[in-house]
Amino acid sequence: MLEISTRKVARVILLTREYGPESSNLSNYISGLNDDEKANLVALMWVGRDSFDVSELEYAKAEARREASAPTENYLSGIPGLAEHLENGLELLGVDVTDVEDNL
């Protein structure tokens, strides 16, 4: 189970699409998340890009916590296709992010 709201993930997706992955808007938003939310965001991205299977989500979250050596916003800003990976991750978890995106 994710420990970050779908609304927050949708906000990251929209900020990435609107301003780009290296924008200060996105960086500031991600830096404002707590450590659990950041680890969950990274794990979700990994699931969405097929680095981990959806059944390995808990393991991916633990790995994200262990490997957090750089600020999460810096790590994620260097991921090509970040928004798509996050959307794919949510879809693999059975979450339709379009409804949430429409309400932001």
Biopython code that builds the backbone (N, CA, C, O; Angstrom):
import numpy as np
from Bio.PDB.StructureBuilder import StructureBuilder

atoms = [
    (1, "MET", "N", (0.833, -1.174, 0.000)),
    (1, "MET", "CA", (0.000, 0.000, 0.000)),
    (1, "MET", "C", (0.888, 1.253, 0.000)),
    (1, "MET", "O", (1.913, 1.310, 0.680)),
    (2, "LEU", "N", (0.475, 2.226, -0.763)),
    (2, "LEU", "CA", (1.230, 3.475, -0.839)),
    (2, "LEU", "C", (1.000, 4.331, 0.399)),
    (2, "LEU", "O", (-0.107, 4.391, 0.934)),
    (3, "GLU", "N", (2.055, 4.984, 0.839)),
    (3, "GLU", "CA", (1.987, 5.898, 1.974)),
    (3, "GLU", "C", (2.160, 7.334, 1.489)),
    (3, "GLU", "O", (2.798, 8.161, 2.141)),
    (4, "ILE", "N", (1.573, 7.601, 0.331)),
    (4, "ILE", "CA", (1.491, 8.951, -0.224)),
    (4, "ILE", "C", (0.149, 9.015, -0.937)),
    (4, "ILE", "O", (-0.245, 8.061, -1.608)),
    (5, "SER", "N", (-0.542, 10.115, -0.798)),
    (5, "SER", "CA", (-1.874, 10.207, -1.397)),
    (5, "SER", "C", (-1.782, 10.271, -2.921)),
    (5, "SER", "O", (-0.810, 10.768, -3.490)),
    (6, "THR", "N", (-2.814, 9.758, -3.547)),
    (6, "THR", "CA", (-2.906, 9.815, -5.007)),
    (6, "THR", "C", (-2.896, 11.265, -5.469)),
    (6, "THR", "O", (-2.347, 11.586, -6.523)),
    (7, "ARG", "N", (-3.500, 12.125, -4.683)),
    (7, "ARG", "CA", (-3.542, 13.551, -5.024)),
    (7, "ARG", "C", (-2.128, 14.146, -5.087)),
    (7, "ARG", "O", (-1.832, 14.947, -5.974)),
    (8, "LYS", "N", (-1.264, 13.760, -4.155)),
    (8, "LYS", "CA", (0.110, 14.271, -4.163)),
    (8, "LYS", "C", (0.891, 13.725, -5.357)),
    (8, "LYS", "O", (1.673, 14.449, -5.974)),
    (9, "VAL", "N", (0.681, 12.461, -5.679)),
    (9, "VAL", "CA", (1.345, 11.883, -6.858)),
    (9, "VAL", "C", (0.855, 12.600, -8.112)),
    (9, "VAL", "O", (1.647, 12.931, -8.994)),
    (10, "ALA", "N", (-0.451, 12.838, -8.186)),
    (10, "ALA", "CA", (-1.009, 13.541, -9.343)),
    (10, "ALA", "C", (-0.425, 14.946, -9.454)),
    (10, "ALA", "O", (-0.172, 15.426, -10.559)),
    (11, "ARG", "N", (-0.211, 15.601, -8.331)),
    (11, "ARG", "CA", (0.398, 16.939, -8.341)),
    (11, "ARG", "C", (1.819, 16.874, -8.913)),
    (11, "ARG", "O", (2.209, 17.739, -9.698)),
    (12, "VAL", "N", (2.588, 15.859, -8.525)),
    (12, "VAL", "CA", (3.945, 15.687, -9.067)),
    (12, "VAL", "C", (3.875, 15.471, -10.577)),
    (12, "VAL", "O", (4.665, 16.046, -11.326)),
    (13, "ILE", "N", (2.939, 14.649, -11.020)),
    (13, "ILE", "CA", (2.770, 14.385, -12.451)),
    (13, "ILE", "C", (2.455, 15.684, -13.194)),
    (13, "ILE", "O", (3.069, 15.986, -14.217)),
    (14, "LEU", "N", (1.504, 16.442, -12.677)),
    (14, "LEU", "CA", (1.114, 17.692, -13.339)),
    (14, "LEU", "C", (2.237, 18.729, -13.334)),
    (14, "LEU", "O", (2.462, 19.402, -14.339)),
    (15, "LEU", "N", (2.938, 18.860, -12.217)),
    (15, "LEU", "CA", (4.061, 19.809, -12.163)),
    (15, "LEU", "C", (5.163, 19.410, -13.141)),
    (15, "LEU", "O", (5.778, 20.267, -13.775)),
    (16, "THR", "N", (5.408, 18.109, -13.260)),
    (16, "THR", "CA", (6.422, 17.630, -14.203)),
    (16, "THR", "C", (6.027, 17.976, -15.624)),
    (16, "THR", "O", (6.853, 18.435, -16.414)),
    (17, "ARG", "N", (4.766, 17.755, -15.946)),
    (17, "ARG", "CA", (4.300, 18.032, -17.314)),
    (17, "ARG", "C", (4.237, 19.522, -17.607)),
    (17, "ARG", "O", (4.578, 19.959, -18.706)),
    (18, "GLU", "N", (3.804, 20.298, -16.630)),
    (18, "GLU", "CA", (3.622, 21.728, -16.864)),
    (18, "GLU", "C", (4.939, 22.501, -16.878)),
    (18, "GLU", "O", (5.135, 23.382, -17.715)),
    (19, "TYR", "N", (5.840, 22.174, -15.952)),
    (19, "TYR", "CA", (7.061, 22.962, -15.803)),
    (19, "TYR", "C", (8.342, 22.222, -16.165)),
    (19, "TYR", "O", (9.397, 22.841, -16.298)),
    (20, "GLY", "N", (8.259, 20.907, -16.325)),
    (20, "GLY", "CA", (9.444, 20.112, -16.628)),
    (20, "GLY", "C", (10.023, 19.495, -15.370)),
    (20, "GLY", "O", (9.802, 19.990, -14.265)),
    (21, "PRO", "N", (10.767, 18.406, -15.546)),
    (21, "PRO", "CA", (11.285, 17.670, -14.390)),
    (21, "PRO", "C", (12.363, 18.412, -13.601)),
    (21, "PRO", "O", (12.654, 18.042, -12.464)),
    (22, "GLU", "N", (12.952, 19.438, -14.178)),
    (22, "GLU", "CA", (14.017, 20.165, -13.482)),
    (22, "GLU", "C", (13.545, 21.513, -12.936)),
    (22, "GLU", "O", (14.362, 22.352, -12.556)),
    (23, "SER", "N", (12.226, 21.719, -12.897)),
    (23, "SER", "CA", (11.707, 23.015, -12.454)),
    (23, "SER", "C", (11.795, 23.172, -10.943)),
    (23, "SER", "O", (11.757, 22.195, -10.196)),
    (24, "SER", "N", (11.911, 24.408, -10.516)),
    (24, "SER", "CA", (11.930, 24.687, -9.078)),
    (24, "SER", "C", (10.564, 24.404, -8.457)),
    (24, "SER", "O", (10.481, 24.049, -7.282)),
    (25, "ASN", "N", (9.492, 24.558, -9.238)),
    (25, "ASN", "CA", (8.150, 24.258, -8.721)),
    (25, "ASN", "C", (8.066, 22.799, -8.288)),
    (25, "ASN", "O", (7.580, 22.494, -7.199)),
    (26, "LEU", "N", (8.539, 21.905, -9.145)),
    (26, "LEU", "CA", (8.517, 20.477, -8.831)),
    (26, "LEU", "C", (9.465, 20.173, -7.679)),
    (26, "LEU", "O", (9.104, 19.456, -6.746)),
    (27, "SER", "N", (10.659, 20.710, -7.742)),
    (27, "SER", "CA", (11.661, 20.474, -6.702)),
    (27, "SER", "C", (11.157, 20.925, -5.334)),
    (27, "SER", "O", (11.300, 20.204, -4.346)),
    (28, "ASN", "N", (10.574, 22.105, -5.280)),
    (28, "ASN", "CA", (10.053, 22.622, -4.014)),
    (28, "ASN", "C", (8.914, 21.761, -3.485)),
    (28, "ASN", "O", (8.821, 21.522, -2.281)),
    (29, "TYR", "N", (8.053, 21.297, -4.375)),
    (29, "TYR", "CA", (6.934, 20.458, -3.939)),
    (29, "TYR", "C", (7.445, 19.143, -3.353)),
    (29, "TYR", "O", (7.027, 18.735, -2.269)),
    (30, "ILE", "N", (8.347, 18.485, -4.074)),
    (30, "ILE", "CA", (8.872, 17.199, -3.600)),
    (30, "ILE", "C", (9.649, 17.380, -2.297)),
    (30, "ILE", "O", (9.546, 16.547, -1.397)),
    (31, "SER", "N", (10.417, 18.451, -2.188)),
    (31, "SER", "CA", (11.197, 18.657, -0.959)),
    (31, "SER", "C", (10.292, 18.876, 0.251)),
    (31, "SER", "O", (10.717, 18.665, 1.386)),
    (32, "GLY", "N", (9.059, 19.292, 0.021)),
    (32, "GLY", "CA", (8.107, 19.497, 1.109)),
    (32, "GLY", "C", (7.418, 18.233, 1.589)),
    (32, "GLY", "O", (6.713, 18.254, 2.597)),
    (33, "LEU", "N", (7.618, 17.128, 0.872)),
    (33, "LEU", "CA", (7.030, 15.856, 1.295)),
    (33, "LEU", "C", (7.830, 15.284, 2.461)),
    (33, "LEU", "O", (9.011, 15.590, 2.624)),
    (34, "ASN", "N", (7.176, 14.453, 3.269)),
    (34, "ASN", "CA", (7.928, 13.808, 4.349)),
    (34, "ASN", "C", (8.727, 12.628, 3.782)),
    (34, "ASN", "O", (8.532, 12.238, 2.631)),
    (35, "ASP", "N", (9.615, 12.071, 4.588)),
    (35, "ASP", "CA", (10.519, 11.017, 4.106)),
    (35, "ASP", "C", (9.775, 9.780, 3.616)),
    (35, "ASP", "O", (10.181, 9.171, 2.627)),
    (36, "ASP", "N", (8.691, 9.399, 4.291)),
    (36, "ASP", "CA", (7.912, 8.240, 3.843)),
    (36, "ASP", "C", (7.271, 8.506, 2.486)),
    (36, "ASP", "O", (7.265, 7.635, 1.616)),
    (37, "GLU", "N", (6.733, 9.704, 2.307)),
    (37, "GLU", "CA", (6.122, 10.051, 1.026)),
    (37, "GLU", "C", (7.162, 10.053, -0.089)),
    (37, "GLU", "O", (6.887, 9.586, -1.195)),
    (38, "LYS", "N", (8.337, 10.567, 0.190)),
    (38, "LYS", "CA", (9.409, 10.585, -0.811)),
    (38, "LYS", "C", (9.811, 9.167, -1.202)),
    (38, "LYS", "O", (9.969, 8.874, -2.387)),
    (39, "ALA", "N", (9.976, 8.289, -0.223)),
    (39, "ALA", "CA", (10.343, 6.898, -0.511)),
    (39, "ALA", "C", (9.252, 6.211, -1.317)),
    (39, "ALA", "O", (9.548, 5.431, -2.223)),
    (40, "ASN", "N", (8.003, 6.490, -1.000)),
    (40, "ASN", "CA", (6.896, 5.898, -1.730)),
    (40, "ASN", "C", (6.826, 6.424, -3.158)),
    (40, "ASN", "O", (6.491, 5.679, -4.078)),
    (41, "LEU", "N", (7.139, 7.694, -3.345)),
    (41, "LEU", "CA", (7.149, 8.282, -4.681)),
    (41, "LEU", "C", (8.224, 7.626, -5.544)),
    (41, "LEU", "O", (7.974, 7.292, -6.702)),
    (42, "VAL", "N", (9.409, 7.443, -4.985)),
    (42, "VAL", "CA", (10.499, 6.783, -5.711)),
    (42, "VAL", "C", (10.123, 5.339, -6.023)),
    (42, "VAL", "O", (10.321, 4.880, -7.148)),
    (43, "ALA", "N", (9.585, 4.621, -5.045)),
    (43, "ALA", "CA", (9.193, 3.225, -5.260)),
    (43, "ALA", "C", (8.120, 3.119, -6.336)),
    (43, "ALA", "O", (8.165, 2.217, -7.173)),
    (44, "LEU", "N", (7.164, 4.030, -6.319)),
    (44, "LEU", "CA", (6.109, 4.028, -7.332)),
    (44, "LEU", "C", (6.699, 4.253, -8.719)),
    (44, "LEU", "O", (6.296, 3.600, -9.682)),
    (45, "MET", "N", (7.651, 5.175, -8.823)),
    (45, "MET", "CA", (8.307, 5.428, -10.106)),
    (45, "MET", "C", (9.038, 4.179, -10.570)),
    (45, "MET", "O", (8.978, 3.836, -11.750)),
    (46, "TRP", "N", (9.734, 3.487, -9.655)),
    (46, "TRP", "CA", (10.446, 2.263, -10.017)),
    (46, "TRP", "C", (9.481, 1.195, -10.514)),
    (46, "TRP", "O", (9.775, 0.505, -11.490)),
    (47, "VAL", "N", (8.340, 1.050, -9.861)),
    (47, "VAL", "CA", (7.332, 0.077, -10.308)),
    (47, "VAL", "C", (6.822, 0.479, -11.691)),
    (47, "VAL", "O", (6.649, -0.373, -12.563)),
    (48, "GLY", "N", (6.586, 1.763, -11.891)),
    (48, "GLY", "CA", (6.072, 2.250, -13.165)),
    (48, "GLY", "C", (7.032, 2.098, -14.325)),
    (48, "GLY", "O", (6.597, 2.008, -15.473)),
    (49, "ARG", "N", (8.323, 2.068, -14.057)),
    (49, "ARG", "CA", (9.289, 1.883, -15.146)),
    (49, "ARG", "C", (9.785, 0.438, -15.208)),
    (49, "ARG", "O", (10.740, 0.138, -15.926)),
    (50, "ASP", "N", (9.143, -0.450, -14.463)),
    (50, "ASP", "CA", (9.415, -1.896, -14.470)),
    (50, "ASP", "C", (10.741, -2.276, -13.831)),
    (50, "ASP", "O", (11.288, -3.334, -14.142)),
    (51, "SER", "N", (11.269, -1.442, -12.949)),
    (51, "SER", "CA", (12.453, -1.836, -12.184)),
    (51, "SER", "C", (12.066, -2.843, -11.102)),
    (51, "SER", "O", (12.871, -3.684, -10.704)),
    (52, "PHE", "N", (10.830, -2.744, -10.639)),
    (52, "PHE", "CA", (10.253, -3.665, -9.665)),
    (52, "PHE", "C", (8.867, -4.055, -10.147)),
    (52, "PHE", "O", (8.187, -3.271, -10.809)),
    (53, "ASP", "N", (8.457, -5.260, -9.814)),
    (53, "ASP", "CA", (7.098, -5.709, -10.085)),
    (53, "ASP", "C", (6.176, -5.105, -9.028)),
    (53, "ASP", "O", (6.613, -4.788, -7.922)),
    (54, "VAL", "N", (4.915, -4.950, -9.372)),
    (54, "VAL", "CA", (3.960, -4.385, -8.419)),
    (54, "VAL", "C", (3.899, -5.218, -7.134)),
    (54, "VAL", "O", (3.632, -4.681, -6.059)),
    (55, "SER", "N", (4.142, -6.511, -7.244)),
    (55, "SER", "CA", (4.136, -7.374, -6.055)),
    (55, "SER", "C", (5.338, -7.101, -5.143)),
    (55, "SER", "O", (5.369, -7.567, -4.004)),
    (56, "GLU", "N", (6.320, -6.354, -5.638)),
    (56, "GLU", "CA", (7.522, -6.025, -4.869)),
    (56, "GLU", "C", (7.494, -4.604, -4.302)),
    (56, "GLU", "O", (8.533, -4.065, -3.919)),
    (57, "LEU", "N", (6.317, -4.005, -4.249)),
    (57, "LEU", "CA", (6.207, -2.609, -3.819)),
    (57, "LEU", "C", (6.814, -2.378, -2.436)),
    (57, "LEU", "O", (7.545, -1.407, -2.241)),
    (58, "GLU", "N", (6.524, -3.244, -1.485)),
    (58, "GLU", "CA", (7.066, -3.052, -0.132)),
    (58, "GLU", "C", (8.595, -3.115, -0.144)),
    (58, "GLU", "O", (9.262, -2.336, 0.536)),
    (59, "TYR", "N", (9.133, -4.040, -0.913)),
    (59, "TYR", "CA", (10.590, -4.141, -1.043)),
    (59, "TYR", "C", (11.148, -2.880, -1.713)),
    (59, "TYR", "O", (12.185, -2.364, -1.298)),
    (60, "ALA", "N", (10.461, -2.388, -2.744)),
    (60, "ALA", "CA", (10.900, -1.177, -3.441)),
    (60, "ALA", "C", (10.903, 0.022, -2.491)),
    (60, "ALA", "O", (11.815, 0.848, -2.539)),
    (61, "LYS", "N", (9.894, 0.119, -1.635)),
    (61, "LYS", "CA", (9.850, 1.216, -0.664)),
    (61, "LYS", "C", (11.028, 1.128, 0.306)),
    (61, "LYS", "O", (11.648, 2.141, 0.629)),
    (62, "ALA", "N", (11.329, -0.074, 0.763)),
    (62, "ALA", "CA", (12.469, -0.260, 1.670)),
    (62, "ALA", "C", (13.777, 0.097, 0.970)),
    (62, "ALA", "O", (14.650, 0.728, 1.566)),
    (63, "GLU", "N", (13.913, -0.304, -0.286)),
    (63, "GLU", "CA", (15.109, 0.035, -1.065)),
    (63, "GLU", "C", (15.231, 1.546, -1.254)),
    (63, "GLU", "O", (16.325, 2.101, -1.155)),
    (64, "ALA", "N", (14.113, 2.205, -1.524)),
    (64, "ALA", "CA", (14.133, 3.660, -1.704)),
    (64, "ALA", "C", (14.616, 4.349, -0.431)),
    (64, "ALA", "O", (15.361, 5.327, -0.496)),
    (65, "ARG", "N", (14.196, 3.846, 0.714)),
    (65, "ARG", "CA", (14.653, 4.425, 1.988)),
    (65, "ARG", "C", (16.153, 4.189, 2.183)),
    (65, "ARG", "O", (16.886, 5.084, 2.602)),
    (66, "ARG", "N", (16.595, 2.963, 1.870)),
    (66, "ARG", "CA", (18.012, 2.609, 2.049)),
    (66, "ARG", "C", (18.927, 3.377, 1.104)),
    (66, "ARG", "O", (20.027, 3.776, 1.484)),
    (67, "GLU", "N", (18.473, 3.582, -0.119)),
    (67, "GLU", "CA", (19.325, 4.188, -1.144)),
    (67, "GLU", "C", (19.216, 5.708, -1.211)),
    (67, "GLU", "O", (19.827, 6.328, -2.082)),
    (68, "ALA", "N", (18.464, 6.310, -0.324)),
    (68, "ALA", "CA", (18.260, 7.763, -0.357)),
    (68, "ALA", "C", (19.523, 8.486, 0.100)),
    (68, "ALA", "O", (19.663, 8.830, 1.273)),
    (69, "SER", "N", (20.439, 8.712, -0.840)),
    (69, "SER", "CA", (21.683, 9.410, -0.508)),
    (69, "SER", "C", (21.668, 10.851, -1.012)),
    (69, "SER", "O", (22.306, 11.721, -0.420)),
    (70, "ALA", "N", (20.953, 11.104, -2.085)),
    (70, "ALA", "CA", (20.808, 12.459, -2.623)),
    (70, "ALA", "C", (19.382, 12.921, -2.331)),
    (70, "ALA", "O", (18.501, 12.089, -2.112)),
    (71, "PRO", "N", (19.142, 14.221, -2.325)),
    (71, "PRO", "CA", (17.765, 14.677, -2.146)),
    (71, "PRO", "C", (16.846, 14.062, -3.214)),
    (71, "PRO", "O", (17.198, 14.002, -4.392)),
    (72, "THR", "N", (15.693, 13.619, -2.789)),
    (72, "THR", "CA", (14.751, 12.949, -3.692)),
    (72, "THR", "C", (14.419, 13.813, -4.895)),
    (72, "THR", "O", (14.321, 13.313, -6.015)),
    (73, "GLU", "N", (14.243, 15.114, -4.668)),
    (73, "GLU", "CA", (13.894, 15.996, -5.782)),
    (73, "GLU", "C", (15.005, 16.026, -6.825)),
    (73, "GLU", "O", (14.717, 16.140, -8.017)),
    (74, "ASN", "N", (16.260, 15.926, -6.412)),
    (74, "ASN", "CA", (17.370, 15.887, -7.368)),
    (74, "ASN", "C", (17.380, 14.571, -8.132)),
    (74, "ASN", "O", (17.579, 14.556, -9.347)),
    (75, "TYR", "N", (17.166, 13.476, -7.427)),
    (75, "TYR", "CA", (17.141, 12.162, -8.073)),
    (75, "TYR", "C", (16.017, 12.091, -9.105)),
    (75, "TYR", "O", (16.248, 11.704, -10.250)),
    (76, "LEU", "N", (14.810, 12.463, -8.703)),
    (76, "LEU", "CA", (13.668, 12.334, -9.610)),
    (76, "LEU", "C", (13.749, 13.298, -10.789)),
    (76, "LEU", "O", (13.251, 12.985, -11.871)),
    (77, "SER", "N", (14.361, 14.457, -10.604)),
    (77, "SER", "CA", (14.454, 15.416, -11.713)),
    (77, "SER", "C", (15.320, 14.889, -12.851)),
    (77, "SER", "O", (15.229, 15.382, -13.975)),
    (78, "GLY", "N", (16.156, 13.895, -12.575)),
    (78, "GLY", "CA", (17.008, 13.319, -13.611)),
    (78, "GLY", "C", (16.431, 12.081, -14.276)),
    (78, "GLY", "O", (17.115, 11.432, -15.067)),
    (79, "ILE", "N", (15.189, 11.745, -13.969)),
    (79, "ILE", "CA", (14.562, 10.542, -14.530)),
    (79, "ILE", "C", (13.771, 10.911, -15.779)),
    (79, "ILE", "O", (12.745, 11.585, -15.677)),
    (80, "PRO", "N", (14.228, 10.480, -16.964)),
    (80, "PRO", "CA", (13.434, 10.723, -18.174)),
    (80, "PRO", "C", (12.091, 9.992, -18.069)),
    (80, "PRO", "O", (12.036, 8.835, -17.651)),
    (81, "GLY", "N", (11.029, 10.670, -18.445)),
    (81, "GLY", "CA", (9.704, 10.049, -18.423)),
    (81, "GLY", "C", (9.114, 9.912, -17.034)),
    (81, "GLY", "O", (8.291, 9.028, -16.796)),
    (82, "LEU", "N", (9.523, 10.780, -16.105)),
    (82, "LEU", "CA", (9.062, 10.685, -14.720)),
    (82, "LEU", "C", (7.538, 10.630, -14.624)),
    (82, "LEU", "O", (6.997, 9.744, -13.962)),
    (83, "ALA", "N", (6.847, 11.549, -15.267)),
    (83, "ALA", "CA", (5.380, 11.595, -15.175)),
    (83, "ALA", "C", (4.758, 10.292, -15.665)),
    (83, "ALA", "O", (3.829, 9.771, -15.047)),
    (84, "GLU", "N", (5.267, 9.773, -16.766)),
    (84, "GLU", "CA", (4.726, 8.533, -17.325)),
    (84, "GLU", "C", (4.982, 7.351, -16.395)),
    (84, "GLU", "O", (4.114, 6.495, -16.224)),
    (85, "HIS", "N", (6.161, 7.301, -15.799)),
    (85, "HIS", "CA", (6.472, 6.210, -14.864)),
    (85, "HIS", "C", (5.547, 6.253, -13.649)),
    (85, "HIS", "O", (5.082, 5.212, -13.184)),
    (86, "LEU", "N", (5.282, 7.443, -13.141)),
    (86, "LEU", "CA", (4.380, 7.559, -11.993)),
    (86, "LEU", "C", (2.960, 7.150, -12.368)),
    (86, "LEU", "O", (2.292, 6.446, -11.611)),
    (87, "GLU", "N", (2.505, 7.590, -13.531)),
    (87, "GLU", "CA", (1.173, 7.179, -13.993)),
    (87, "GLU", "C", (1.098, 5.674, -14.174)),
    (87, "GLU", "O", (0.131, 5.042, -13.748)),
    (88, "ASN", "N", (2.114, 5.096, -14.803)),
    (88, "ASN", "CA", (2.136, 3.640, -14.998)),
    (88, "ASN", "C", (2.106, 2.914, -13.659)),
    (88, "ASN", "O", (1.397, 1.920, -13.503)),
    (89, "GLY", "N", (2.872, 3.407, -12.696)),
    (89, "GLY", "CA", (2.890, 2.796, -11.374)),
    (89, "GLY", "C", (1.516, 2.806, -10.730)),
    (89, "GLY", "O", (1.075, 1.803, -10.170)),
    (90, "LEU", "N", (0.839, 3.948, -10.812)),
    (90, "LEU", "CA", (-0.511, 4.027, -10.255)),
    (90, "LEU", "C", (-1.459, 3.071, -10.971)),
    (90, "LEU", "O", (-2.259, 2.387, -10.333)),
    (91, "GLU", "N", (-1.367, 3.027, -12.293)),
    (91, "GLU", "CA", (-2.231, 2.120, -13.057)),
    (91, "GLU", "C", (-1.993, 0.671, -12.663)),
    (91, "GLU", "O", (-2.941, -0.103, -12.535)),
    (92, "LEU", "N", (-0.724, 0.298, -12.468)),
    (92, "LEU", "CA", (-0.408, -1.068, -12.055)),
    (92, "LEU", "C", (-0.975, -1.386, -10.671)),
    (92, "LEU", "O", (-1.239, -2.546, -10.355)),
    (93, "LEU", "N", (-1.159, -0.354, -9.853)),
    (93, "LEU", "CA", (-1.770, -0.529, -8.533)),
    (93, "LEU", "C", (-3.294, -0.416, -8.589)),
    (93, "LEU", "O", (-3.969, -0.505, -7.563)),
    (94, "GLY", "N", (-3.825, -0.219, -9.794)),
    (94, "GLY", "CA", (-5.272, -0.149, -9.962)),
    (94, "GLY", "C", (-5.873, 1.217, -9.697)),
    (94, "GLY", "O", (-7.071, 1.330, -9.438)),
    (95, "VAL", "N", (-5.048, 2.262, -9.758)),
    (95, "VAL", "CA", (-5.516, 3.623, -9.495)),
    (95, "VAL", "C", (-5.597, 4.383, -10.810)),
    (95, "VAL", "O", (-4.628, 4.423, -11.568)),
    (96, "ASP", "N", (-6.752, 4.988, -11.083)),
    (96, "ASP", "CA", (-6.923, 5.817, -12.272)),
    (96, "ASP", "C", (-6.645, 7.261, -11.877)),
    (96, "ASP", "O", (-7.458, 7.904, -11.212)),
    (97, "VAL", "N", (-5.507, 7.752, -12.286)),
    (97, "VAL", "CA", (-5.065, 9.083, -11.864)),
    (97, "VAL", "C", (-5.768, 10.204, -12.626)),
    (97, "VAL", "O", (-5.724, 11.351, -12.184)),
    (98, "THR", "N", (-6.404, 9.916, -13.741)),
    (98, "THR", "CA", (-7.019, 10.983, -14.539)),
    (98, "THR", "C", (-8.122, 11.700, -13.772)),
    (98, "THR", "O", (-8.273, 12.914, -13.911)),
    (99, "ASP", "N", (-8.896, 10.977, -12.964)),
    (99, "ASP", "CA", (-9.944, 11.626, -12.172)),
    (99, "ASP", "C", (-9.345, 12.605, -11.174)),
    (99, "ASP", "O", (-9.873, 13.700, -10.975)),
    (100, "VAL", "N", (-8.253, 12.213, -10.553)),
    (100, "VAL", "CA", (-7.595, 13.077, -9.572)),
    (100, "VAL", "C", (-6.973, 14.277, -10.272)),
    (100, "VAL", "O", (-7.084, 15.403, -9.785)),
    (101, "GLU", "N", (-6.320, 14.050, -11.410)),
    (101, "GLU", "CA", (-5.684, 15.145, -12.157)),
    (101, "GLU", "C", (-6.716, 16.183, -12.577)),
    (101, "GLU", "O", (-6.446, 17.383, -12.546)),
    (102, "ASP", "N", (-7.899, 15.718, -12.969)),
    (102, "ASP", "CA", (-8.944, 16.639, -13.411)),
    (102, "ASP", "C", (-9.416, 17.562, -12.295)),
    (102, "ASP", "O", (-9.912, 18.657, -12.563)),
    (103, "ASN", "N", (-9.265, 17.129, -11.051)),
    (103, "ASN", "CA", (-9.733, 17.923, -9.913)),
    (103, "ASN", "C", (-8.655, 18.805, -9.296)),
    (103, "ASN", "O", (-8.912, 19.487, -8.304)),
    (104, "LEU", "N", (-7.462, 18.804, -9.861)),
    (104, "LEU", "CA", (-6.391, 19.659, -9.320)),
    (104, "LEU", "C", (-6.402, 21.016, -9.980)),
    (104, "LEU", "O", (-5.575, 21.867, -9.654)),
]
sb = StructureBuilder()
sb.init_structure("model")
sb.init_model(0)
sb.init_chain("A")
sb.init_seg("    ")
for serial, (resi, resn, name, xyz) in enumerate(atoms, 1):
    if name == "N":
        sb.init_residue(resn, " ", resi, " ")
    sb.init_atom(name, np.array(xyz, "f"), 0.0, 1.0, " ", f" {name:<3s}", serial, name[0])
structure = sb.get_structure()
